[in-house]
Amino acid sequence: MLLPRRSSGSAAPTESVRAWPSTLATWGPGGKSKLHAHHCWHVIVALDAELRARTAARGSELAGVAVLTAPDAAHAIDAEGGRVLVVFVEPESELGDRLRAAASGRACTVIGREAAAPLRTALLAQPLSRERAADTMPALLAAFGAQMPVRARRHPGVRRVLRHLREAPPECDTSLATLAALAGLSPGRFMHAFTQSTGVPLRPYLLWLKLERAGAAIALGASLTEAAQRAGFADAAHMSRTFRRMFGVTPRELQRRSQSIRDR
C-alpha cells in the first residue's frame, strides 16, 4: 500500500495528498514492470527473495536483494515471486541529496544478500506499518552508503517554488509567469534555473507531482476517477496513460495491490 508520511498535525487523507512529503513507501507482493522512468529516487528491497533490474543503458539484467535507480533513468524491475518494500524519494529533498551522493552518477545500483542483510533484518524484525517504514529509513540509507547529509546546490528562488508546489492544492496557478514571479526571476531565467536545480524541466516536474498525488489517493482507497480529480488530471484515462508510462504499471494494478494489503 502506498503510504505518504504524515506530519503530526495532518488528519484527513486528502490533507496528506495535498501536502506531499518527500518519501513514500509501499510494500506487498512483488511484480514486474516494463521499462519506464520517473522523477524520483526508486528503492526496491526484496524481503524474502531476489530481484532483477535492467536499465536502458545496459542490455543485461542485474540480480540482487535491493536496487536503487536514479531519477529520470529508464529502468525495469522484475520482483515477482516474493514480497517487496518499495520506497520513492523526492530528488529535491535532503534524503534525495544523500542518495545522489551515494550513487555517484550511476543510473542503477544493486546490492546483494550480504550488503543488504542489516536492512532486511531491520525490515523483518516486526510487521511493517506506516511508522515502521519510516523508522527503517536509516538502515535503507546505510545499505547504499548514504549516511552523510549532503545538500545539493539549488537556486533559492527554485527552492521557494518547490516548497510552494508541495504545499499548494492541485488547482493552484502553475503558469510560468506566476512561478517565475514567486522565484523572483524572469520567465526565461526561471526555466533555466529550475532545470539546472532539479534536473528536469518545469512541465514534466508538474506532471510528476500530479502522479504522486494520484498514487496516494488510489492507495488511500479512492476510485480512479476520484484520484484523477484530486490530482488535477482531465480524466481517469489521461491519468492511466501517464501512470503506465512513468511507473511501468497501471493505476488499477496499484489499486488491486493496495486493496489486498488493506484487507489483511
C-alpha positions in Angstrom: 0.0 0.0 0.0 1.3 3.4 -1.0 1.6 5.4 2.2 2.5 9.1 2.5 4.3 10.1 5.7 2.0 12.5 7.5 3.1 15.4 9.6 2.0 15.3 13.3 -0.8 17.7 12.5 -2.4 16.1 9.5 -5.5 14.0 9.8 -7.7 13.5 6.7 -6.3 11.5 3.7 -6.9 14.5 1.4 -4.6 16.6 3.5 -1.8 14.1 3.1 -2.4 14.0 -0.6 -2.3 17.8 -1.0 0.8 18.4 1.1 3.1 15.7 -0.4 6.0 14.6 1.7 9.5 13.7 0.5 9.2 9.9 1.0 6.6 7.3 0.0 6.6 3.6 0.9 4.7 0.7 -0.5 5.0 -3.0 0.4 3.4 -6.2 -0.6 3.6 -8.8 -3.4 6.4 -8.1 -5.9 5.6 -7.5 -9.6 7.2 -7.0 -12.9 7.4 -3.6 -14.6 8.1 -2.6 -18.1 10.9 -0.1 -19.0 9.9 3.3 -17.6 11.3 6.4 -15.9 10.0 8.8 -13.2 11.4 11.8 -11.4 12.3 10.3 -8.1 14.9 8.0 -6.5 13.5 4.5 -6.5 14.5 1.8 -4.0 13.1 -1.7 -4.0 14.1 -4.3 -1.4 13.2 -8.0 -1.8 12.1 -9.1 1.6 12.3 -12.9 1.0 13.7 -13.5 -2.5 15.8 -11.8 -5.1 15.0 -9.3 -7.8 16.4 -8.3 -11.2 16.9 -4.9 -12.6 17.5 -3.6 -16.1 18.2 -0.1 -17.4 18.1 1.4 -20.8 21.9 1.9 -20.7 22.5 -1.9 -20.1 21.2 -4.8 -22.0 21.8 -7.4 -19.3 20.0 -7.8 -16.0 21.5 -7.2 -12.6 20.4 -9.5 -9.8 20.4 -8.8 -6.1 18.3 -8.1 -3.0 18.0 -4.3 -3.2 18.1 -1.9 -6.1 18.4 1.9 -6.3 17.6 3.7 -9.5 18.3 7.4 -10.2 15.7 10.0 -11.1 14.6 10.1 -14.8 16.7 6.9 -15.6 14.7 4.4 -17.6 14.6 1.0 -15.8 12.6 -2.2 -15.4 12.3 -4.3 -12.3 11.3 -8.0 -12.0 10.4 -8.8 -8.4 7.8 -11.5 -8.9 7.7 -14.4 -6.6 8.2 -12.6 -3.3 7.4 -9.6 -1.1 9.0 -6.3 -1.6 9.4 -2.9 0.0 9.3 0.0 -2.5 10.4 3.5 -1.5 10.2 6.6 -3.6 12.3 9.6 -2.5 11.9 13.1 -3.9 15.1 14.1 -5.6 14.8 17.7 -4.2 14.7 16.5 -0.6 17.6 16.0 1.9 17.2 12.2 1.5 17.4 12.6 -2.2 20.6 14.6 -2.0 22.1 11.9 0.2 21.1 9.2 -2.3 22.6 11.2 -5.1 25.9 11.4 -3.4 25.9 7.7 -2.7 25.0 6.7 -6.3 28.0 8.7 -7.7 26.4 9.2 -11.0 25.2 5.6 -11.5 21.8 5.1 -13.0 21.3 1.8 -11.2 22.9 0.4 -8.0 22.2 -3.2 -7.0 23.4 -4.8 -3.7 23.4 -8.5 -2.8 22.5 -10.5 0.3 25.5 -9.7 2.4 25.3 -5.9 2.0 21.5 -5.9 2.4 21.4 -8.2 5.4 21.2 -5.5 8.1 18.5 -3.8 6.1 16.5 -7.0 5.7 16.9 -7.7 9.5 15.5 -4.2 10.3 12.6 -4.6 7.9 11.6 -8.1 9.1 12.0 -7.6 12.8 8.4 -6.6 13.1 5.4 -6.4 10.8 5.6 -3.3 8.5 3.4 -0.4 9.3 3.4 3.3 8.4 5.6 4.2 11.4 7.9 1.1 10.9 8.5 2.0 7.3 9.7 5.5 8.4 11.9 4.0 11.2 13.8 1.8 8.7 14.9 4.7 6.6 18.4 5.0 8.3 19.0 1.3 7.6 18.0 1.8 4.0 20.3 4.8 3.5 23.2 2.9 5.2 22.7 -0.1 2.9 23.5 2.1 -0.1 26.2 4.1 1.7 24.1 7.3 2.0 25.0 8.2 5.6 26.4 11.7 5.4 24.0 14.6 5.0 24.8 16.3 1.6 22.8 19.2 0.3 22.8 19.9 -3.4 23.2 23.4 -4.6 19.8 24.8 -5.9 18.7 28.3 -6.7 17.0 29.9 -3.7 14.1 31.0 -5.9 13.6 27.5 -7.1 13.6 26.2 -3.6 10.9 28.6 -2.8 8.8 27.5 -5.8 9.3 23.8 -4.8 8.0 24.4 -1.3 5.0 26.3 -2.7 4.1 23.5 -5.2 4.3 20.9 -2.4 2.0 22.8 -0.1 -0.5 24.2 -2.7 -3.6 22.4 -3.8 -3.7 20.8 -7.3 -5.8 23.6 -8.7 -3.3 26.3 -7.8 -1.9 28.6 -10.6 1.2 26.9 -12.0 1.7 29.2 -15.0 5.3 30.1 -15.9 4.6 33.8 -15.2 3.3 33.1 -11.7 6.0 30.7 -10.7 8.8 32.9 -12.1 7.4 35.8 -10.1 7.4 33.7 -7.0 11.1 32.8 -7.6 11.9 36.5 -8.3 13.3 35.7 -11.7 12.3 36.4 -15.3 10.5 33.5 -17.0 13.5 32.6 -19.2 15.9 32.7 -16.3 13.5 30.7 -14.1 13.1 28.0 -16.6 16.9 27.6 -16.8 17.4 27.7 -13.1 14.6 25.2 -12.5 16.0 22.7 -14.9 19.5 23.2 -13.5 18.3 22.8 -9.9 16.0 19.8 -10.4 17.4 18.0 -13.4 14.0 18.2 -15.2 12.1 21.0 -16.9 9.1 22.6 -15.2 6.3 20.9 -17.1 7.5 17.3 -16.6 8.0 18.1 -13.0 4.4 19.4 -12.6 3.2 16.2 -14.3 5.2 14.1 -11.8 3.5 15.9 -8.9 0.1 15.0 -10.3 1.2 11.4 -10.5 2.3 11.4 -6.8 -1.0 12.8 -5.7 -2.9 10.3 -7.8 -0.9 7.4 -6.4 -1.5 8.5 -2.8 -5.2 8.9 -3.4 -5.5 5.4 -5.0 -3.6 3.8 -2.2 -5.8 5.5 0.4 -8.9 4.0 -1.2 -10.0 6.5 -3.8 -11.5 5.3 -7.1 -9.5 6.0 -10.2 -11.9 8.8 -11.2 -11.6 10.4 -7.7 -7.8 10.1 -7.8 -7.7 11.8 -11.2 -9.9 14.6 -9.9 -7.8 15.1 -6.7 -4.6 15.1 -8.6 -5.8 17.6 -11.3 -5.9 15.2 -14.3 -8.5 15.9 -17.0 -9.9 12.4 -16.6 -9.0 8.9 -15.4 -8.0 7.8 -18.9 -5.3 10.5 -19.1 -4.1 9.6 -15.6 -3.9 5.9 -16.5 -1.9 6.5 -19.7 0.6 8.8 -17.8 0.8 6.4 -14.9 1.7 3.4 -17.0 4.3 5.5 -19.0 6.1 6.8 -15.9 5.6 3.9 -13.4 5.6 0.9 -15.7 2.3 -0.3 -14.2 -1.3 0.8 -14.4 -3.1 2.6 -11.6 -5.6 -0.3 -11.5 -2.7 -2.7 -10.6 -1.8 -0.4 -7.8 -5.4 -0.2 -6.7 -5.7 -4.0 -6.6 -2.4 -4.4 -4.7 -3.3 -1.7 -2.2 -6.8 -3.2 -1.6 -5.3 -6.7 -0.9 -2.9 -5.3 1.7 -5.6 -3.2 3.4 -7.8 -6.3 3.7 -5.1 -8.3 5.6 
